Amino acid sequence: MHFIIQSASDPTLAPEGRHTISLWGHHFPYDLAGGDLAGERALLLERVIDIISDYAPNFRASIIARLVDTPRDIEARYGMSGGQIFHGDLMPDQVFWGRPFVGSGGHRAPVGGVYLCGAGTHPGGDVNGAPGYNAAMAVIEDLSRGQTARPAARSDVPLSRPD
């Protein structure tokens, strides 16, 4: 679990003396082995608050609003399959050369001249630009070796917009 206190760097996000915080509990299941996901939402929230309160004793008393999104909520709201913001679990078998699928590492797609640079590629999501940087480095490497295959131009697609 990790959390981000956005108002620490932008105080306009909360009233003076208050903060906004986003908690992210990775790996919450899409389906439960037993029980109802909607019913477990409250239990999940209480458990997370308890854990944080062990380290920050007045945390519970400081909460004025809360929202809990499960993987199903994320999928419904944003269209991300399985509610995976990283386009797949960041598990040992799905990192490095295994993202987004085994054999696609290095940010090169199986289609020549196509490079992958989204949250589903190494090192995963977050807003740090690393997947795009890594893909750009693969493009530069391939260009320097003359190895990129460009798709054939289509004659039915105009190269510029008409005025």
C-alpha positions as CSV (number, residue, x, y, z in Angstrom):
1,M,0.0,0.0,0.0
2,H,1.2,3.5,-0.7
3,F,-0.3,6.9,-0.4
4,I,0.3,10.3,-1.9
5,I,-0.4,13.6,-0.1
6,Q,-1.1,15.9,-3.0
7,S,-1.8,19.0,-0.9
8,A,1.8,18.8,0.5
9,S,3.0,20.2,-2.8
10,D,-0.2,22.0,-3.8
11,P,-1.9,23.6,-0.7
12,T,-4.8,24.8,-2.9
13,L,-6.2,21.3,-2.9
14,A,-7.4,21.4,0.7
15,P,-8.5,24.0,3.3
16,E,-5.7,25.5,5.4
17,G,-4.5,23.0,8.0
18,R,-6.0,20.1,6.0
19,H,-4.6,17.7,3.4
20,T,-5.8,15.5,0.6
21,I,-4.4,12.0,0.5
22,S,-4.8,9.2,-2.0
23,L,-4.3,5.6,-0.8
24,W,-3.5,2.9,-3.2
25,G,-3.8,-0.7,-2.0
26,H,-2.4,-2.8,-4.8
27,H,-3.6,-6.3,-5.5
28,F,-7.1,-6.0,-4.1
29,P,-9.0,-8.9,-5.9
30,Y,-11.4,-8.4,-8.7
31,D,-13.5,-11.2,-7.4
32,L,-13.7,-12.5,-3.8
33,A,-13.5,-16.2,-2.9
34,G,-16.4,-15.6,-0.5
35,G,-18.5,-12.6,0.3
36,D,-19.8,-9.7,-1.6
37,L,-17.3,-7.1,-2.9
38,A,-19.7,-4.2,-2.2
39,G,-20.1,-5.4,1.3
40,E,-16.4,-5.9,1.8
41,R,-15.7,-2.3,0.7
42,A,-16.4,-0.9,4.2
43,L,-14.3,-3.6,5.9
44,L,-11.4,-2.9,3.5
45,L,-11.6,0.9,4.3
46,E,-11.6,0.2,8.0
47,R,-8.7,-2.1,7.8
48,V,-6.6,0.4,5.8
49,I,-7.4,3.2,8.3
50,D,-6.5,0.9,11.2
51,I,-3.1,0.1,9.6
52,I,-2.3,3.8,8.9
53,S,-3.5,4.8,12.4
54,D,-1.0,2.4,13.9
55,Y,1.7,4.8,12.5
56,A,-0.2,8.1,12.6
57,P,-2.5,7.9,15.6
58,N,-4.8,10.9,14.7
59,F,-5.3,9.8,11.1
60,R,-8.8,8.4,11.7
61,A,-10.0,11.6,13.4
62,S,-8.6,13.7,10.5
63,I,-10.7,12.1,7.8
64,I,-13.6,14.4,6.5
65,A,-14.4,12.5,3.3
66,R,-13.6,9.2,1.7
67,L,-14.1,7.2,-1.5
68,V,-13.2,3.6,-2.0
69,D,-12.7,2.3,-5.5
70,T,-12.4,-1.5,-6.1
71,P,-11.1,-2.9,-9.3
72,R,-14.7,-3.3,-10.5
73,D,-15.3,0.4,-9.9
74,I,-12.1,1.3,-11.8
75,E,-13.1,-0.9,-14.7
76,A,-16.6,0.5,-14.8
77,R,-15.5,4.2,-14.6
78,Y,-12.4,4.1,-16.8
79,G,-12.8,1.0,-19.0
80,M,-9.6,-0.6,-17.7
81,S,-10.0,-4.3,-17.9
82,G,-10.0,-5.9,-14.5
83,G,-9.6,-2.5,-12.9
84,Q,-5.8,-2.7,-13.6
85,I,-4.4,0.8,-13.9
86,F,-1.0,-0.7,-14.8
87,H,-2.7,-2.8,-17.6
88,G,-1.9,-6.0,-15.7
89,D,-0.6,-7.0,-12.3
90,L,3.0,-6.0,-11.5
91,M,3.8,-9.5,-10.3
92,P,7.2,-11.3,-10.7
93,D,6.1,-13.1,-13.9
94,Q,4.7,-9.8,-15.4
95,V,7.6,-7.4,-15.0
96,F,10.7,-6.6,-17.1
97,W,10.7,-8.8,-20.2
98,G,7.2,-10.1,-19.3
99,R,5.4,-6.8,-19.8
100,P,2.9,-6.5,-21.4
101,F,3.4,-10.2,-22.4
102,V,6.3,-12.6,-22.5
103,G,8.3,-12.0,-25.7
104,S,7.5,-8.3,-26.0
105,G,10.2,-6.9,-23.7
106,G,12.4,-4.0,-24.9
107,H,9.3,-2.0,-25.9
108,R,9.3,-3.4,-29.4
109,A,6.0,-4.8,-30.6
110,P,5.9,-8.0,-32.8
111,V,4.9,-5.6,-35.7
112,G,7.9,-3.9,-37.2
113,G,8.1,-0.2,-36.5
114,V,5.6,-0.3,-33.6
115,Y,6.8,0.4,-30.1
116,L,5.0,0.0,-26.8
117,C,5.2,2.8,-24.2
118,G,2.1,2.7,-22.0
119,A,1.5,1.6,-18.4
120,G,1.5,-2.0,-19.6
121,T,5.2,-1.9,-20.4
122,H,8.2,-1.9,-18.2
123,P,8.5,-0.4,-15.5
124,G,4.7,-0.1,-15.3
125,G,2.3,2.7,-14.6
126,D,2.6,5.8,-12.4
127,V,3.2,9.2,-14.0
128,N,6.9,9.2,-14.4
129,G,7.4,8.9,-18.2
130,A,9.7,5.9,-17.9
131,P,7.8,3.6,-20.3
132,G,7.9,6.4,-23.0
133,Y,11.6,7.1,-22.3
134,N,12.4,3.4,-22.6
135,A,10.4,3.1,-25.9
136,A,12.2,6.2,-27.3
137,M,15.6,4.7,-26.4
138,A,14.5,1.5,-28.3
139,V,13.5,3.6,-31.3
140,I,16.8,5.5,-31.2
141,E,18.8,2.3,-31.0
142,D,16.9,0.7,-33.9
143,L,17.3,3.9,-36.0
144,S,21.0,3.9,-35.3
145,R,21.3,0.3,-36.6
146,G,18.9,0.9,-39.5
147,Q,16.6,-1.8,-38.1
148,T,13.2,-0.2,-38.0
149,A,10.6,-1.4,-40.4
150,R,8.2,1.3,-41.3
151,P,4.6,0.4,-42.4
152,A,3.9,1.0,-46.1
153,A,2.3,4.3,-46.9
154,R,-1.4,4.1,-47.8
155,S,-2.3,6.0,-50.9
156,D,-5.9,6.5,-49.7
157,V,-4.9,8.5,-46.6
158,P,-4.1,12.2,-47.2
159,L,-0.7,13.3,-45.9
160,S,-2.1,16.7,-44.7
161,R,-5.4,18.1,-43.8
162,P,-7.2,20.1,-46.5
163,D,-7.5,23.9,-45.7
